[in-house]
Structures are given as structure tokens and as C-alpha cells.
Amino acid sequence: MIGETMEKTKVVIVGGTGYLGQHLLQAFAGNNGCDLYDVAFTHHSSPLPRRLLDAFPHFPAFPVDLKSGLGFNSISLDFGQPDVVVNCAALSVPRACEQDPDSAMSINVPTSLVNWLSTFERNKTLLIHLSTDQVYEGVKSFYKEEDETVAVNVYGKSKVAAELLIKDKCQNFAILRSSIIVGPQTVSPLPKTLPIQWIDSSLKKGDTVEFFHDEFRCPIYVKDLVNITLKLIDRWVVSDEKQMQLVLNAGGPERLSRVQMAQVVAEVRGYDMSLIKHVSASLVDRGVASPADISMDITKLIQTLEISPTSFKDGVRLTLDDMMKKATGKEAKAVTLVYWDIKEFPVPPGFDARRVRPCINQLLETHGYSGPITIYAVGILTDVHVDILRALSSTGIILCYSPFGITDIMSLMFKWMRNNSPPANLLGICDPDAFPPPKSGFNLFSPFPCSSPEQEDSISWINLILTVSGTLQEDKCSETVESATWSCLACKSLHGEGFETFTGHLSSQEHKDMYREYLPVEDYLPLPRLRDEDENPPTIKATPEEAEAVTSVFWDINMFPVPPGFDARLVRPCIIRLLESHGYSAPPTIYAVGKLTDVHDDILQTLFSTGITLYYAPHGSADIVSLMSQWISTNPPPANILGICDPRGFPLPLNGYNLFRPFSYSSPKQDSILWGSSLLADSGALEVDTCSETGEWYCLLCDNVGGRSFKSFTKHLSSRSHSHEVDRGVVSPADISIDVIKLIQKLGISPT
């Protein structure tokens, strides 16, 4: 009936932060899903990732413990009885299940979930449960749903037990026996390696990689599995009888070994097939039994839901092509700024530079970004052929001369976010290290997979732009009538219009003189020296506005350590005395930043007990630029930031923020001497800090995980997850830090 309001279908996704769960949330968030469904999801780990909260702000999240069932009642009270529950939660790593069978059974056999569903009115709720192909024994090919389930490992056995429980206790259910799920990364990237991405990154390195030739599965593309789930929900919603008891093999259309999967990826990418080494699974001890052939017959799935599953080859193409984050909600029509590092990601040889802008535009459009787009080509543009620059400028791309590459890009992004309101999108065609800290309402993303720099994103850029270009219409590449706009960061952000004006500026004596000052750090830093006794100390006196403003102190504890024999309880009082003597009256927040595993535990525990926040950051002062920028983004001016660090750890100045140091502008080595000899001098006159407050701790290396007890801090540093991040060998941004100090000088800042 026209004008009648349709009641929304209530859907709860159990395990919404996992791989399939996030893809389901993304499906519900798009295509008017919010108009048809009320969606909630559960999670186990806290806090929830900020990217997930920003992507799905209208979907309530409920913490739930599947072992005990704690949290399900909150869903009943705050969300109501769901029409459909999709259970994606599982302990799904076979080796982990083998090592902890009790946890595997308590999580994978959803007793608490089934008990919760039993409290609702019967025939009103459908349970869609994700099972696995590992319920089969693996002694033949193409298992059918009616074949006997004889699992060979704990993971498979827990899933068999789950199916039996659901069949016995639930009135309405659909059990999906899923094979390996492949596809693009999630909105909030998962720490685990995804299958296609792992194969791609392994072969890309050019080393021989071993793959099993005698284990067979039917890998399914994740969006097919999402589509299957949505079709089941739609079928349930329109059904009058409300009767559904289904078991379906949910796999792809092909039976493939790991070798064959790798060969498909190599074919799509153009890698050398000889890199794929065939090995037998029986020769490798994985600590868990693995079924040899659990390929599945999916005839029933195709006939029941009338679907056409994606081939593995097409799934690989879609996965590797879908490298960029899709627009969600307000992001779709918001303004988009593109910052392109033209040095690291150059125009490919022989490529028509006029096609770059249409390529980027089309790339954004295909991912749902339809708002206004502004593109900046950033770099030392004198190293780029003038014909390429002229072609780019003719299409409306803004040319931005920048001597420092990614450091300048971070500054440009950060300044834009400070001066503009969300929502907005910032696409960085650059090294991921150039990204400033995330800020609510601003969508910072890359066209490349969430990968490490060594995975050759520059190659991905060339592949990407050539692929997109092949789909463009010729008339999209004509020159625009937009006036060429340019800026020169080397000349204090000089701006202008007209390409000839730009080339004239770059060849001018003024620009050459300014550029000559960008020399190696040793050539322009004052010679290392100690301050003379009669020399006036640096001027860091607070102005009236600064005196009562919030103050944060960022202390590089590796470069400026607690002196030998010094009572660490006095560090905080020493810093407070310094600030008070210069007129800063607000109690400061102090962050001890550095590779804290190099600092004695007794010192760290003492600092922690006085309220100093411990921040594990492997690159010290180079990481401080990010931490300071993140702090600025969440604290409005006026505010004071004291940096007990290398001046290269300072972000660019901003109005209302007083950034200062306690040292003269000398070398870091000499400043460390000043730290020990002058700042901590006469500390005997101070009382030992008896502050009863405890500090906080964070680990920058592990996505800012944190806590409030020193015991949890030491436990984290010795954990396997932290050790794994350390072993990954994050590249030090030392070169970036040198760039920052040059930029500070060039912009006329006068740190004390």
C-alpha cells in the first residue's frame, strides 16, 4: 500500500568484526540496506577499531562472550528480538583449536547463542550458521550435503558438534559449510594474512615458494558468500510459513590444490611460474591433521538459491583490482583530496599524462566516491619532464613543488584537516608513512592493499593506472579549461596560476637561492656545543594565554635517558619545576616515548608510578612527530607542547599551539648532555614525587594497544603478538625526521 511504512528486518551478526562479518556489514550499509534492515553486531575484543566505528556509525555493537553468553541479554533489551541471526564467530585456525580444544568447543559449538535464541518466540528467528568443509573426512572428491561428516581434527569436530546442536535445538536454521574464503581486505584490516594477498605478496618477491599439490578445496569468493547470506535472509523475510531447515555446501565452482591457486595468481599477475614449488602436504608437519580432499558438490546451493558462483580466477582479479576502500555513507558525496607523490609513483614511460586525472577520477567513481575531486602532484617537480608537468597541469592537477616528498604530504594532509570540517576523503598515492594520524570524520585511504612498503606499491600503481586507462573513453582525456594552479613549499608555500608562471618561478634566482639552503643536516645545524655558563637560556616564557593552557610533554627517553644513579621519581617534579619557572601553571601530561625495551624495568615502573605515560615507539623522535600531530588533532588551541626530543620530532607549527624545547638549538648529542647536566641539576632540592596516580601505556607498534597497569605493559612487551610486530622489521623513518627539521627552518620557526 502506498505510504505504508515497511517494518525493517532486524539482523544480528555474531562476530561482526571478523572477515565475513565485516563484509556483511558493508553489504548492509550499502545499496539502501539501512532502509530495509536494522543491523547490530557483536564483538569480543575491545576497544572496537576506529575505522569500523566510522564506517558503520548506525550499527550498534554489543560485547558478547560466546563461552558464557554474557552480553546476549543486552541485545534483547536494547535491540529486541532479531528476525535473523548470522553466526560468523569461530575459533577457525585448526592448529589453535588443536592446542586448546576446550576453547575450540566452547566457542565453535554455539551453546550460549542457541540458549539465547530459545528465549524468543518460536518460528520468529532464523539462525544462519557458518560451518566448514572440514566436517568431511577428505578421502574422496566432491562431497555432498548428505555424506557422512567424519572430521579429522578438533576444528572440524567442533563444527560437526555445532551442526548437531543446531539441528536438535533450533526450529529454523541454514547451515553453510564454507570452504576457504577469498577476497579483498576488510574496512578495518585484519591482522591475519588473507589467502590471495599472501600468495601475491610471496610470489612478488621473486623467491621460490612451496605450495601443496595434493590438498584440494573449493575456495569461495567472499562476496558470493555475502550474496548467499542475503538471499537466505530475503527468502526468510518473504516466507509466510517461516519454516527453513537447510544445510548447504558453500564453495566455489572449482576443485583446486594450493599449487593451482598459486598458478592462477601468477597468471593474473604475470609472475614466473617456476617460482611455484610443488610439495606434498604429507611431508610437512603442521601440528594438526588436515583432510586431503574436501572439495564439495555445490549443485544444491546453485539450484536452491539460483546463484552463479564466481570462478577462482575472476575472484583473484576482483581481489587484486579491489585494492581501494569503498565509499560508505557520507563519504560518497564528500569532497576528495588526492595527494600524489609523483617521484615515488611516476607517470609510466610512454603513458599519456593527460590520462592520469581521468584514471584517478574513474578509480574513485568505481569505488563510490562521487563528490568534487582535487588532485595535488607533490614532489621535486624539476626532476619531472616539463612536458609531463604541462600535460598534468592542463587537466587541472595542482602542481606542488615539495623538496621533502612524504613529509610534505603529511603536512599538507594535516593542515587541510585542521582547516576544513568533515566529512572529507583524503586519498594518498604515496608511502603509507606519509599519512597523518586518523581523525574522526576524515577518511584517509590508499589505492593499494594494506601492505608494507617492500611490497612494491609502485608496481601496483603502474598496473593500476594502466588497467584503469584501458577502460577510459578517449573524449575523457581532452584538456580542460581549468587554470593551472601551483604552489612551492620550498619558497614558504608561494602560490600562483599559469603554467608558464610556474616554470618561470622554478628557474628564478629566488627559488634557486631558497633551494640551495636545503642541504644535508650537517651543513646547516650549528656546530655541536654546550651553552656557555653566562649565556642566556632559551626564551620559553609563557604568554598570559599559554600560562593556563593545557601542556603535554613528549620525552624521547632513549635520546634523553634518566641519568645513571638519578632517582627516576624526580623526573616528573623536575619537568614541572621547569615549566612553572617559565610561567606554565597547568599540570602537564608527560609521555615517555621510545623503544622502552631498552630501558630498565625499574626505571619504567618508577616513572609509571608517578603518572608518566609510557609509549612504546620504535623510532623515538621520528615517531614523536606523529604522536604530537595526533595530540594536536584531538586538543583544540590554545595548548603547549614541550618536546624533550630531537627537533626533527616536531610537526609543523599551527596557530594557537606553542611548540617549544628546553634546549638551545644545537645537535641532539649535545642536547642530551644538557638534559643530564642542567635540566636535572639541583634536583636535590625537590621532594620525591609521592604521586599516588598510576600511568597509562600504549604501543605504537601494535596499533596503539594500551592499558593502565604496569604488569599488563610488561606482559604485552613479552607477548607473541608484540614480538611478531618487532620481527616484521618496520622500516625506520629516519630520513623523514631529517626532512622535518629542514622544513622547520625553511618555514621560519624558531625553536628554543
N, C-alpha and C positions, 0 to 999 in steps of 0.2 A: 504494500500500500504506500502511495506517495506521501512523504512527510513522516512516515513511521520510523522511529529510531530503532535500528537493529541492535540487539544486545550483543556486546562483544564477547568473544570466546576467551575464557581465562586459561592461560597456558603457563605452567611452571616448568622451567628447565633445571633439572637437578644436575649440578656440575656445569654451571654456565660459564665458568672461567677456563674450561678446558678447550681442546681443539674443536671438536664438533659443537660443543656448547656455544662458543663464540661465533662460529659460522651460522648457527641457528639464530642467535640474537641479531646478527647482521641482516639475516633474511627477514626477520620480523620488523626490523627498524626501517627497511626499505619497501618500496612498492606499496605504499599506503597501508603497510602492515599494522601501524599504530591505530588506524581507523577500524580495523577488523578484530584486533586481538588486544587483550590486556595481558602483558607478559611480565613475569617475575622470574628470578633465577636464584639458585643457591650457590654458596661458595664455602670452602673450608678454610683457606688461608686468609689472613688479614695482615695489613690493610689491603683493600682492593686496589689494583693498579689504576693510576690516574687516567691512563689512556682509555681504559674500559669504562670508567665512570663518565668521562667526557663524551665517549661515543654513544653511550646508551643512558642518557640522563633521566629518561622517563620510565625505565625498567627498575622496579625496586629489587634490591638484593638482600637476601637473608642468609646469615651464617648458620650452617647446619652441620652437625656431626653425624655422619651416617652410621657410625658404630653404635652410638647411644640413642640417636634420634632426636637429640636436643636441638631445638630450633624449628622443628616442623610445626609445632603448635603456634608459633608466631606467624607463620604463613596463614594458618586458619583464621587467626584473629585479625590480621591486618590486610590480607588479600582475599580471603574467602575460599570456598571450595573451588578447586580448579576443574575445568572441563577436561583438560588433558595434562598429563604429567609425562615429560620426556626425561628418562633417566640416562644421562651420559656419563655419570660419575663412575669411576672404577680405578682400582689399582691395576694398571694394564701392562706393566713391564714384567714379563714372565720370570726373569731372574729375581726381581724384587719379591714377587709372590712366592718363589721357591725358598727364599731366605727368611721370609716372615709369613708363613701360611696362615697364622691366626688373623693377622691384619687383612690378608687377601680374602679370607672367608667373611670376615665381619663387614668389609666394605663392599665386596663384589656380590655377596648374597644380600639383597636389599630388604632385610627383615624389618628394620625400623621404618622404611618407606612404605612397605606393604601394610604394616600395622597402622600407620598414619592414614593411609587410604581407606582402611576398613572402618574408620570413624565417620566416613561420609555416607550419604545416601547412595545405596547401591544403584548400579546402572547409570550413574551420572558422570563418572570419571573414567577416562581411558588411560591406561598406562602403556607408553611406548618405551620398551626397554632395549638398550643396546647390548647385544651379546657378541659372540665372536665365532669365527670359523674354527678356532682352536678347540671347540667342543668335539670336533671329529678326530678320529684316530690317525688319519693320514696314510692309510695303506692302499688307497685307490684314488682314482680321479673323479671329479665332478660329483661330489656328494649331493644328495637330495635331502629335502627337509625331513622326510620320513625315515632316513637312515639312522641307525643307532648312534648315539653320542657316547664315545669312549675317549675321554680326554687323556693325554699322556703327561700333562704337567699340572701343577697346582692352579695356575691361572685358568686353564681350560676346565678343570674340575670345579672351581668356584663358580664359573659361568654355567656349567651344567646344573649345579645345585640351585643357582638363581632361577633358571628356567623352570625347574621342578617346583620351586616355591611359588612362582608367579602363576603357573598353571593350576596349582592347587588352591591358592588363596584369592586370586583376582578374578572377578566376573568378566572383565573386559581388558584385553591386552593385545599388543602387537610386539612380537619379539623379532628383532632384526639381527641376524647373525652376520656381522660385518667382517669383511676381510681387511687388509691393510688400507688405511685411508690416506689418500694423497691429495695434495692441492696447495694453494697459496697460504702464506703465513696469516695469522690472526691479527685482529685490531690491536690487541695487547700481546706482543710477541711472546711465544712460549720458550722456556729455556731449553726444551728438548729439541733435538735435530729432526727435521722433517725429512721423509724418505727421498723425494725427488731433489730437494735442495741439497741433501747430503751427497747424493750421487753426483750432482752437478759440480759442487764445490770440490769434491775429491778428484774428479777427472780433470777439472780445470787446472789443477796444479801441475799436471803433466807427469805425475808419478803413476807407477803401476798399482792397481788396486784389486784386491781379491774379492770375488763375488761367488756365492754358492750357485752351482749349476743343477743341483738335484733336490731343491726345495721349491714347491710350487704353490702359488697363491693366485687369487683373482682380485688385484688391487682395484679399489673403487674411488672415483673422483669425489671429493668431499661435497661438492655442490649437487651431485646426484643423490648422495645420502640425505642432504638437506631437503631436496625435492621429494624424495620418498617419504620423509617425515611429514612434510607439509601436505602431501596427498592423503596420507593416513588421517591427519587431523581434519582435513576438509571432508573426507568420507564420513568420519565420525560425526561431524557437526551437522551434516545434512541428513544423516540417517534418522529415521523415525523409530526404528526398533531398538536402537542403542545396544546392538549386540556385535561384538567383534572379538574373535579369538584366532589370531594369526601367528604363524611362525614363517619367516621368510629369509631365504639366503640373500644377503645384501652384498653382492660383489660386483666386480666389473665384468665385461664380456669376454675376457681372455684369461687363459691359464698361462702364467708366466713364472719363470725362475728369476732369481735375483740377477743372474747374468743377462737374461733377456731384458729385464727392466733397465739395466745399465746400458745395454746396447741401444735401446730406444732413446735414452737421454743423450748418448753420444751422437746418434744420428741427427737428432734435432739440433744439437749444439755444434756439430761438426768436429767433434773430438776424435782423436786417434783410437780406433777400436782395439789396437794392440795393447792399450793400457788396461784393458779388462782381462784379468787373470781368472781362469776357471778353477775353482776348488770345490772339493766335496764337503758338505756340511758334517759328514761323519768324522772328518779329520780334525774338527775344531771343537774344543771343549768350551761350551758357553755357560756351564754351570746349571743347565736346565735342559731337559728333554724337549725336542722340537719335532712336531709331526712333519713328515716328508712331503706329503701331497694332500693339501686340504683345499684344492680347487673345488668350486661349487657350481652346481647346475642352477642357473637363475631363471629358468623358464617360468616358474610360478610367480616370481617377482614381476617379470615383464608382462605376463598375462593379467595378473591381478590389478596392477596399478597402471598398466598401459604406458610404460615408460621405455625410452631408448637410452640405455646406459652409454656414457662417454667412453670411447676407446682409450686405452692407456696412452697411446701416442698423442691423441688430442688433449688428454689430461696433462701430459708433460708440457705441451705447447701452451696451454692455458695457464698452467702454474708458472712457467718461466716468463710468460708475457705479462702476467698479472703481478708485476713487481711493485706496483704502487698502491698506496692506501686508497680505498674508495671513499668518496664523499658521503658523509652522514648528516642528516638533519640540516641544521643551519649552515653547515659548511658548503652545501651545494651551490647556493647563490651568493655566498660571501665573496669579497674581494680576494684575489690570489696574487701574491708577490712571488716571483721566481728569481732566485739568486743563483746565477750560473758561473762557476769557476771555469773560465774559458781556457786557462792554462792546463788544468788537470783533465778537463773534458773538452778537448778542442773540436772544431769543425772537422769532420773526417776528410781526408785528402780527396779531392775531386768532387766533393759534395757541394751543391749549390747552397751557399749560406743564406739565401733568401728563404729557403725552406725550413730553416731552424725554428723560426717563430710559429709557422703553421703546424710543424710537428709537435711542438710543445703544447700549442692550443688544442690540437686534436687529442693528444695524450691525456690532457686534463678533462676534456669533454667526455672521452670514453670512460673515465672514472667518476663521472658525475659532477664535475666542477664546471658550473655554467656562468659564474659571476665574472666581473671585469678582471683582466689579467695584465699585470705589468711585469716585464722581464728586464733584469739587470745582467749584463755581461760584465763580470768583475775580474780584474787581473792586471798584469803589466801589459797594457794594450800595445805598447811599442814593440812587443815580441810577436804580435799578430799581424799578418799581412794586411796592408791598408785596403786592399780590395774586399777582403772578408769583412773588415770593420765597416766599410761603406755599405756593403750589402746588408749587414745586420742592422745598421742604423736606419737604412731605408725602409725597413719593415717595422720600425717603431721600437726596437730594442734599445734600452738606455745603456750607453757605454760608460762604464765606471772604471777610471784608471785607479788601480789599487796596487801599492807595492808589496802588500803582505798577504794576498790571497785569502786563505780561510779565516785568518784572524780578522781581517776587514769584513768578511762576510758575517762573522759572528756579531761584530759591532753594528753593521747595517741592520741585521735582523732585530737585534736587541733594541736599538734606537727606534726602529719602526714600531715595535710592540709597546714601547714606553709612550709614544706619541699618538697612538691610534687605539681605538676601542675595538674589542671583539664583537662579533666573530670575524675571523680572518684566517686565511690559509697562507702558509709560507713554505714553498717548495724549494728545497736546497739541492741543486745539481752540483754537489760538492762533497768533499770528505765529511763523513758524519761528525768528526770532531769540531766542525765549524758551527754546529747547532748550539744556540744558547740554551739555558735551562728552560724546560717547558713552562708555560703559563696558561692558566685556565682560560678557555675561550679561543686560544690561538692554536691552530692545527699545523704543527711543524712536521713535515714528512719529506721522504726522498723517493725518487723514481726507481730506486734499486732495492733489492731484498735487504732485510736486516742482516747485514753481514759485516765481516771485519774488512779493513782496508786492503788486506793482502788478497782478497778475493777478486781483485781486478775489476772494480766498478767502471773503470774507464773503458774496458772492453764491453761491458754491459751497456754503457752509454752509446757506443758506436753501433752495437747490434740493435739497440732500442730505436735510435733515430733513423737508421736505415730501414728498419722494419716498418715504422710508422710512416715514413716518407713514401714507401711503396703503395700506400693506400690513399694518398692525397690526390685530389683533383688539381690539374695544372693551374686553373684560374685562382686557386687559393694561394699561389706563390707569387702573385704580382706585387710590385712595390706599392707601399701605402703612401698616403699623402701626409702621414704624421710627421711633424717636425722632429728632426734628430735632436735628442736631448743627451747631454753628457755631464759627467762630474769628474773631478780629480781629487782624490783623497790625499794625494801627496802634497797638494797645494791648499791645505786647510779646507777641503770639501768645496772647492771652487766649482760652480755650475755654469752651464752655458747651453746654447742652442745652435744648431747648424753644424754639419759635419766638417766643413772647411774651417770653421772656428775652432773645432776640437783639434784637428791636425795642426792648425796654427799654434794652438796653446802648447801641444806636446813638443813642438820644435822651438818654442820660445826660450830665451835665455833664463827667464824667471823660473820656468819649470825645470830646466836643466840644473840650475843652482839649487833648487829645493831637492831635487832627486839626488844630487851628489852628497847631500847630508845623510842619506840612508846608507851608512857604511856598516861594516861589521861592528859588533858591540864594543870590541876592544878599542876601536878607533874614536869613539865619541864619549865613552864613560870616563869620568875623571879618574886620574891615577889612584890606585889604592892608597889610602892614607888614613891615619887616625886624626880625629879632631884635636886641634891644639887646646891646651888647658884654658887659654884665655879667649878661645873662640866662642862666640855666642852660639848656644844650642839652636836647633831649628825652631822656627816660629810655628807652633801648633796651637796657639791660644784659641780658645773657643770664643766665637761671637755670641752675643746675647741669645740669638735664635738657636745656635748649636749647643749652648750650655746645658739646656734641659732636654735636648733631643735624645732619642734612643741611640745607644752606641753598641756596635758589635766589633769584636776584636778577632782578627784572623791571624793565628800564630803558626808559622811553619816550624814545628818542633824539631824537625831534622836539621834544618839550616841554623836554627837558633835554639840549641838544646838547653835543658836545665844544666847549669854548670856543675862539674864534679863536686860532691860534698855539700851542695846547696840544698836546703830544705825545700822540697817541692811545694809544701803547704804555703810558702811565702810568695809563690809566683803570682797568684791572683791578687793578694794585697799590694804587691809591687806595681802591677799594672793599674790597679785602681788608684794608688797614690800618684802615679804618673799622670793619669787623666785628671784627677782632682786638682793637682798642682797647676794644670793648664786650663782650669775652669769648666771641665766636663763633670757635671754633678749627677747625671743619671747612672744607676748601676749598670755596668756593662755585661753583655753576654760574650763569653770568651770561647773560641773554638781552637782547640789544639789539633792542627791538621798535619798529616804526613803519613809516612809508612810506619805505622805505630808498632809493627813487629820488630822494628829496630830500636825501640825504646824499652827500657827495663820495666817489667810489670809493676814493680813497687812504685816507680815514678808515676806511671799511668794511673794506678789505683789511688795514689795520693792526690793527683790533680783532679781526678773524677770525684773524689770525696769533697772537694772544695767547690763543686758546682761547675767546673770547666767541662765543656762538651768535647768528647773525643771523636775525631773524624778521620777514619782510615782513608787516605787518599794517596795512591802510589806515586804521584808525580809532584807532591808538595806544592811549591809556589805556582807551578804551572796549572795545578787543579784549583788553586785558590781563585783564579780569575773566574772560573765557572761558579764556584761557591758564592763569591761576592755578588756576581751578576744575579744568581738565583735569589740571594737575600734581598737585593735591591728590588727585584720583581715582585716581592711579596711584602715590602715595607715602604710605605709612602714617605716622601720627604716632609720635614727636614730629618736628616739622620746622619750619624757619624760612623765612619768605618776606619778603624785603625788597623793597619797592616804591618804586623811584625813578620815581614817576609821580603823576598826579593821584589824590587819594584816591578819586575816583569810579571808579577802576580796581580797587578792592578787592572781592573776593567777601565773602559773609557769613562771620562768624567761626565756627570749628569747634573743638571741644575737641581739644587736642593740637597745634594749629597756631598758631604765633606769627607773626602778620602785623604788620609794622611799617614805618615810613618814617624816613628820615634827617632830616626837616624838622619844624618846628613846624606846627601845624595852621593854615595860612594859605592865601592864594589861590595857585592854580597859577602865576600870573605871578611872584609874589614868591618862590615856591619855586624857580623856575628861576634867579632871581638868587642865591639861597642856594647852589644847586648849583654855580654857577660860582665864587662868592666864598669859600665855606667848605669844602665837601667836597673840592674840588680844590686848596685852599690848601696851601702848604708842600710841594707835590709835588716840589720840587727836592731834597728830602732823600731821595727814593726813587730806587732804581736802575731803569733802563729794563727793562721786562719782556722777558726773553730767552726766554720760554717757547717751546719748540720745537713744542708741540702745535698742531694746526690745529683750527679750529672746525667747526661744522656750520651749515647754513642750512635754513630752512623758509619756505614761502609759504602763509600762512593763506588768502589769496585763492584759491589754486589747490588746495584740498583737502589742505593740509599736505604738498605735494610738497617734497622736500628733497634734500640732498646733502652731500658732505664736502669739496668743493674750491671755492675762490673763483671759479675760472673757470666752473664749472658754474652758480654762483649768478648771475653777470653774464649768462651765456648765457640762463638762464631768464628773467631780468627783461626781456631784449630779445626773447624768443620771441613768436611769433604767439599761442600759447595764453594766455600771461600778458596780452598786450595785449588779447586778446578779453575776458578777465575784467575788466580795468580798464575797457574800453569799455562793458561791461554796466552800469556805474554802480551798484554796490552801495550801498544806502541806508545812510547813516551812523547808527549807533545813539547819537547824541549825547544824545537825550532819555533813553535808558536809563541813561547814565552819571550824569545828574543824579539819577535815581531812586535809584541805588545809594548815593550819598553821603547822601541823606536817610534811607535805611533804616539805614545805618551809625550815624548819630546817634541815630535813634529807638531802636535796639536797645542803646544804651548803650555802644558801642565807643569806646575812647579811643585812636585812632591818634596816634602821636607826631608 
